[in-house]
Amino acid sequence: MRDYFKICSELPDIDVIGNDIECDDSIGVDEGAICELIEIGYNKTEIFGLTHMFVARKRARSQLKV
């Protein structure tokens, strides 16, 4: 997910308005399981991420980098 999020933020010829991951809360999830996942390299966004909201606007031709 980290690469996906980064790639979206670097798309050419657009102005990013929003690039967010909406996450579920950890209520009811075993803390031990969360700690195990974090220990092997996951972050809380990767564990609880539900939806990626990406909003962008294509730049007008006059604003494009040449």
C-alpha positions in Angstrom: 0.0 0.0 0.0 2.9 2.4 0.7 4.1 2.2 -2.9 0.5 2.6 -4.3 -0.1 5.7 -2.1 3.3 7.2 -3.2 2.7 6.4 -6.9 -0.7 8.1 -6.8 0.9 11.2 -5.2 3.5 11.4 -8.0 1.2 11.0 -11.1 2.3 13.5 -13.8 0.4 16.4 -15.2 -2.2 16.5 -12.4 -2.9 18.6 -9.3 -3.7 16.3 -6.4 -6.6 17.6 -4.3 -6.9 14.6 -2.0 -5.0 11.3 -1.6 -6.1 9.7 1.6 -6.6 6.3 3.0 -9.7 5.9 5.3 -9.1 3.5 8.1 -11.2 1.4 10.3 -10.6 1.6 14.0 -9.0 -1.2 16.0 -11.9 -1.7 18.4 -12.4 -5.4 19.0 -9.1 -6.5 17.3 -6.7 -8.4 19.3 -3.8 -6.1 20.3 -1.4 -9.1 20.2 -2.2 -9.7 16.5 -1.8 -6.0 15.7 1.6 -6.0 17.5 2.7 -9.1 15.5 1.8 -7.4 12.2 3.6 -4.2 13.2 6.7 -6.3 14.2 6.9 -7.8 10.7 6.7 -4.5 9.0 3.1 -3.5 8.5 1.8 -0.1 9.7 -1.6 0.7 11.1 -2.8 2.2 7.7 -1.9 -1.1 6.0 -3.7 -3.1 8.7 -6.8 -1.1 8.9 -7.0 0.7 5.6 -10.4 0.4 4.0 -10.8 2.9 1.2 -8.5 5.0 -0.9 -9.9 8.3 -1.8 -8.0 10.0 -4.7 -9.2 13.3 -6.1 -7.2 15.1 -8.8 -7.5 17.6 -11.5 -5.7 17.3 -14.9 -3.6 20.4 -15.6 -4.5 22.5 -18.6 -2.1 22.2 -21.5 -0.6 25.7 -20.7 0.4 24.4 -17.2 2.1 21.2 -18.4 5.8 20.8 -17.8 7.8 20.3 -21.0 
